[in-house]
């Protein structure tokens, strides 16, 4: 392929289909956040009161955990491109373990809400809270599996795809955290 026939898509890291998946997931979460904010306008006081039942410390801890995990995923790609396979694999496992820690904290948070009698239909806020953060947690779980699989099959292209997916998971949380936990 000559320089004249190259397109911007040729320079994307990883596979084009992974980018299609990432963009579609961002659109789904974006739509969910828009609907959440739209419904919130109808009951700002009720949403603020419901939001006060959330554990902001756990959510902030999860933010740090996911961002650190994203660092390890990016480091893995850098290490693998430098032909340091062992280090890349360790970094991918570290990223996956941090993802598992995120899930453990999120599970504890959900269990705490259930113990308080707070479920998805307690208030419209919790409907969105459980839906958005639960759907995100499902993506974290998928990402943990993906990172572990890629640690085993550590081709550069596989790591690029897994890292791109993992950064999408990070980005979604960076958007969910302030909107769901902090914005009043």
C-alpha positions as CSV (number, residue, x, y, z in Angstrom):
1,X,0.0,0.0,0.0
2,X,1.5,3.4,-0.9
3,X,1.3,6.5,1.2
4,X,-1.2,7.9,-1.2
5,X,-3.7,5.1,-0.6
6,X,-3.4,5.0,3.2
7,X,-6.4,6.2,5.3
8,X,-6.8,7.2,8.9
9,X,-8.2,3.8,9.6
10,X,-4.9,2.2,8.6
11,X,-3.2,3.9,11.5
12,X,-5.6,2.7,14.2
13,X,-3.9,0.3,16.7
14,X,-5.6,-3.1,16.8
15,X,-8.4,-4.4,14.7
16,X,-11.1,-2.3,13.0
17,X,-13.8,-4.5,14.4
18,X,-12.6,-3.8,18.0
19,X,-13.0,-0.1,17.2
20,X,-16.6,-0.7,15.9
21,X,-17.4,-2.5,19.2
22,X,-15.8,0.3,21.3
23,X,-17.7,3.0,19.5
24,X,-21.0,1.1,19.7
25,X,-20.5,0.6,23.5
26,X,-19.6,4.3,24.0
27,X,-22.8,5.2,22.2
28,X,-24.9,2.8,24.3
29,X,-23.4,4.2,27.6
30,X,-23.7,7.7,26.3
31,X,-27.4,7.2,25.6
32,X,-27.9,5.7,29.0
33,X,-26.2,8.7,30.7
34,X,-28.3,11.2,28.6
35,X,-31.5,9.4,29.6
36,X,-30.3,9.3,33.3
37,X,-29.7,13.1,33.2
38,X,-33.0,13.7,31.5
39,X,-35.0,11.8,34.1
40,X,-32.9,13.4,36.8
41,X,-34.2,16.8,35.7
42,X,-37.8,15.7,36.6
43,X,-36.9,15.0,40.3
44,X,-33.6,16.6,41.2
45,X,-34.3,16.5,45.0
46,X,-35.2,12.8,44.9
47,X,-32.2,11.9,42.8
48,X,-29.9,13.9,45.2
49,X,-31.4,12.1,48.2
50,X,-31.0,8.7,46.6
51,X,-27.5,9.5,45.5
52,X,-26.5,10.3,49.1
53,X,-27.0,6.6,49.9
54,X,-24.1,5.7,47.6
55,X,-20.6,4.9,48.8
56,X,-18.5,7.6,47.2
57,X,-15.3,6.4,48.8
58,X,-15.7,2.9,47.3
59,X,-16.5,4.5,43.9
60,X,-13.4,6.8,44.1
61,X,-11.3,3.8,45.1
62,X,-12.6,2.0,42.1
63,X,-11.7,4.9,39.9
64,X,-8.1,4.8,41.1
65,X,-8.1,1.0,40.7
66,X,-9.4,1.1,37.1
67,X,-7.0,3.9,36.1
68,X,-4.1,2.0,37.5
69,X,-5.2,-1.1,35.7
70,X,-5.3,0.9,32.5
71,X,-1.7,1.9,33.1
72,X,-0.7,-1.7,33.5
73,X,-2.5,-2.6,30.2
74,X,-0.8,0.2,28.4
75,X,2.5,-0.9,29.9
76,X,2.0,-4.4,28.8
77,X,1.7,-3.2,25.2
78,X,4.8,-1.2,25.5
79,X,6.7,-4.1,27.0
80,X,5.5,-6.6,24.4
81,X,6.5,-4.2,21.6
82,X,9.9,-4.0,23.2
83,X,10.0,-7.9,23.1
84,X,9.8,-8.2,26.8
85,X,7.2,-10.9,26.9
86,X,7.4,-11.8,30.5
87,X,7.0,-8.3,31.7
88,X,4.0,-7.8,29.3
89,X,2.3,-10.9,30.7
90,X,2.8,-9.8,34.3
91,X,1.4,-6.4,33.4
92,X,-1.6,-7.9,31.8
93,X,-2.2,-10.1,34.9
94,X,-1.8,-7.1,37.1
95,X,-4.4,-5.2,35.0
96,X,-6.8,-8.2,35.3
97,X,-6.3,-8.5,39.0
98,X,-7.1,-4.8,39.5
99,X,-10.2,-5.4,37.4
100,X,-11.2,-8.2,39.7
101,X,-10.6,-5.9,42.7
102,X,-13.0,-3.4,41.0
103,X,-15.6,-6.1,40.7
104,X,-15.2,-7.2,44.3
105,X,-15.7,-3.6,45.6
106,X,-18.7,-3.1,43.2
107,X,-20.2,-6.4,44.4
108,X,-19.7,-5.3,48.0
109,X,-21.4,-2.0,47.2
110,X,-24.4,-3.8,45.5
111,X,-24.6,-6.2,48.5
112,X,-24.7,-3.2,50.9
113,X,-27.5,-1.6,49.0
114,X,-29.5,-4.9,49.1
115,X,-28.9,-5.2,52.8
116,X,-30.3,-1.7,53.2
117,X,-33.4,-2.7,51.2
118,X,-32.3,-0.6,48.3
119,X,-33.1,-2.3,45.0
120,X,-33.5,-1.3,41.4
121,X,-37.1,-0.1,41.9
122,X,-36.6,1.8,45.2
123,X,-36.4,5.0,43.2
124,X,-35.8,5.8,39.5
125,X,-32.2,6.9,40.5
126,X,-31.5,3.3,41.6
127,X,-32.9,1.9,38.4
128,X,-30.3,3.8,36.5
129,X,-27.6,3.2,39.1
130,X,-28.0,-0.6,39.0
131,X,-28.4,-0.6,35.2
132,X,-25.5,1.6,34.3
133,X,-23.0,0.5,36.9
134,X,-24.1,-3.2,36.6
135,X,-23.7,-3.1,32.8
136,X,-20.3,-1.5,33.3
137,X,-19.3,-4.2,35.8
138,X,-20.3,-6.8,33.1
139,X,-17.8,-5.1,30.8
140,X,-15.2,-5.1,33.5
141,X,-15.7,-8.9,33.9
142,X,-15.4,-9.4,30.1
143,X,-12.3,-7.2,30.1
144,X,-10.7,-9.2,32.9
145,X,-11.3,-12.4,30.9
146,X,-9.9,-10.8,27.8
147,X,-6.8,-9.5,29.6
148,X,-6.1,-13.0,31.0
149,X,-6.6,-14.6,27.6
150,X,-4.3,-12.1,26.0
151,X,-1.7,-12.7,28.7
152,X,-1.7,-16.3,27.5
153,X,-1.8,-15.5,23.8
154,X,0.3,-12.3,23.9
155,X,0.7,-11.3,20.3
156,X,1.1,-7.5,19.9
157,X,-2.2,-7.3,17.9
158,X,-4.1,-9.1,20.7
159,X,-2.7,-6.8,23.3
160,X,-3.6,-3.7,21.2
161,X,-7.2,-4.9,21.0
162,X,-7.5,-5.9,24.7
163,X,-5.9,-2.6,25.8
164,X,-8.2,-0.6,23.6
165,X,-11.2,-2.4,25.1
166,X,-9.8,-1.9,28.6
167,X,-9.3,1.8,28.0
168,X,-12.9,2.0,26.8
169,X,-14.0,0.4,30.1
170,X,-11.8,3.0,31.9
171,X,-13.3,5.9,30.0
172,X,-16.9,4.8,30.6
173,X,-16.2,4.6,34.4
174,X,-14.6,8.1,34.3
175,X,-17.9,9.3,32.8
176,X,-20.1,7.3,35.1
177,X,-18.4,8.1,38.4
178,X,-19.0,11.9,38.4
179,X,-22.4,11.7,36.8
180,X,-23.8,8.9,39.0
181,X,-21.9,9.5,42.3
182,X,-21.0,13.2,42.4
183,X,-23.2,15.4,40.2
184,X,-26.0,17.0,42.2
